[in-house]
Amino acid sequence: MTPDETSAWQRLCPLPMAQLDPLPAIARHLDHPDTARRLAAADAGRTPPDDVLADLREIGVAAVYDPASATAVHVNALNAQAARHSGSLAITLGVNALALLPLCIAGTPQQRDRAGAVLRGGGAAAMLLTELEHGSNLARTGTRADAVDGGYRLTGEKHLINGGTWHDLLITLARLADTDRFGLFLAERDDTVTALPRWRTLPAVAADISGVRFAGTPAQPIGTPGDGLTILQLTLALSRGGIGSLASGAASGALAAAVRYARERDVYGEPIVHLGAIAEHLVRAAALDVLVAATAVKATFLINALGPAAAYAAAVAKYACCELAEQAVTEGRAVLGSRALVEEFGYAARVRDVLLYGVFDGTRHILLDQLQWRLERFAAGSDRSGDGYPVLAEAYSGTPQPLVRAARLRLRPYAPGPAARAATLAARTCRPGVAALGVLFTRLVDLVG
Ligand SMILES: Cc1cc2nc3c(=O)[nH]c(=O)nc-3n(C[C@H](O)[C@H](O)[C@H](O)COP(=O)(O)OP(=O)(O)OC[C@H]3O[C@@H](n4cnc5c(N)ncnc54)[C@H](O)[C@@H]3O)c2cc1C
């Protein structure tokens, strides 16, 4: 198969897509030229792709997110598939999985059932963390949760919220009134909730990114009130693998568009794919596409097997996949030349959309900070034993397990030392380059030590 027929995520996934119902039907629908036309029209008009979303609901997309049936493998496969076609569609769908993770981690069966019923009825979920004044520093969250009549009421304003205008289930981080403790709350849109004007974003232009104002909105705590930041930490440990899969879809979509263009565009009597410079851009984009997909699939299967203990792999995926997908899109941009900069030819949306993945769910700096912390642990020596191979092999051979189960696992963090991993890979592949990489890692860890 060539890159324009199937994505790298799909090729590297150890399970055939046919076993991940309803993804094959969703893939067929997204591959249809009419769907592509409607997604492009939604972007051109900056209006959410409601008709495509309605088609996908008809196909059964809600089962991918419904806490009763969701698995990390299904969620991330859909992320990759949707992002291959449209950033706006991908994040409009993807936010459901992100928002419902706290319910998988700490929600009650009643809360999960309610969320499933809303999704199956055509509704959607949003995750409300960001406040304009406080940005990445969630410990400054100003939205309040007041205990009233045995429940809670939310007051405050959130911004840059994906689904802020329409989504029904509002999973919200709020400060417990007059304390330094925070809770995650499940609220539902009612007449105490005001949707604030949409923001005009550079990426994902058709997505509904807006503000939300709460004025005494009834809400239930997810887990113990006061544990909000802990549940959020566990949520991000899982969701960041999903962002890697969004980035993987973006890289595959860009590569497919660039390959198609290079095979068709003829300015000298034969397609430009025969020009050495163009072929080089394509080879680099193809290599990046595989690297991004490998990292995203690895995080996905480790999360499926280990839950939050896969946080390190998820953080690597979030950082590396976003960074390398941007490079892949840039290689494709060089293939399309001026047409990559003209909206009507379609590639411009890919150039804009890929920029989003490195920013939400923790910016690149915050992820680097986490990875730096891990490097210090490697240098402290405790992680040098073992290469993690048996755990990884078992994760790859596992079947998708309910996210509700994976999210509640509390296992020892999986973070094998990179030098030991490289040594195992070198022994298995007999590639001198991999052995050299192992030596470099050892030197790096020694230097940090
Ligand atoms: C299209 C879009 C959709 C979004 N969807 C949602 C959503 O659904 N829900 C939601 O809650 N939010 C959402 N966001 C908000 C997004 O998550 C925040 O923009 C992001 O968390 C960063 O906050 P900030 O932009 O205010 O940056 P700031 O916190 O103001 O950061 C500014 C700069 O400082 C850096 N920085 C911050 N902290 C550190 C640190 N500790 N160390 C080093 N550098 C640091 C950042 O990397 C950044 O470069 C969305 C944003 C966009 C653009």
The ligand as an ORCA input file, in Angstrom:
! r2SCAN-3c Opt
* xyz 0 1
  C      -7.651     25.813     19.159
  C      -7.535     25.701     20.638
  C      -8.341     24.813     21.327
  C      -8.271     24.726     22.717
  N      -9.132     23.881     23.387
  C      -9.160     23.908     24.737
  C     -10.155     23.160     25.456
  O     -10.991     22.460     24.874
  N     -10.165     23.245     26.800
  C      -9.272     24.010     27.496
  O      -9.352     24.042     28.721
  N      -8.310     24.730     26.855
  C      -8.240     24.707     25.493
  N      -7.304     25.456     24.813
  C      -6.354     26.249     25.582
  C      -4.962     25.645     25.612
  O      -4.968     24.434     26.302
  C      -4.044     26.709     26.270
  O      -3.878     27.690     25.268
  C      -2.740     26.134     26.684
  O      -2.949     25.331     27.808
  C      -1.656     27.151     27.047
  O      -2.131     28.256     27.745
  P      -1.790     29.717     27.175
  O      -1.990     29.705     25.714
  O      -2.551     30.734     27.963
  O      -0.242     29.915     27.398
  P       0.612     30.545     28.691
  O       0.316     29.725     29.865
  O       0.253     32.008     28.732
  O       2.043     30.324     28.188
  C       2.779     31.262     27.366
  C       4.095     30.609     26.989
  O       4.825     30.245     28.166
  C       5.159     28.857     28.124
  N       5.061     28.268     29.463
  C       3.970     28.193     30.257
  N       4.251     27.536     31.392
  C       5.559     27.167     31.309
  C       6.447     26.447     32.161
  N       6.047     25.968     33.351
  N       7.722     26.251     31.738
  C       8.151     26.748     30.545
  N       7.348     27.434     29.690
  C       6.068     27.630     30.067
  C       4.148     28.226     27.197
  O       4.673     27.059     26.588
  C       3.897     29.330     26.169
  O       4.866     29.269     25.158
  C      -7.345     25.538     23.431
  C      -6.499     26.394     22.731
  C      -6.589     26.490     21.359
  C      -5.695     27.456     20.633
*
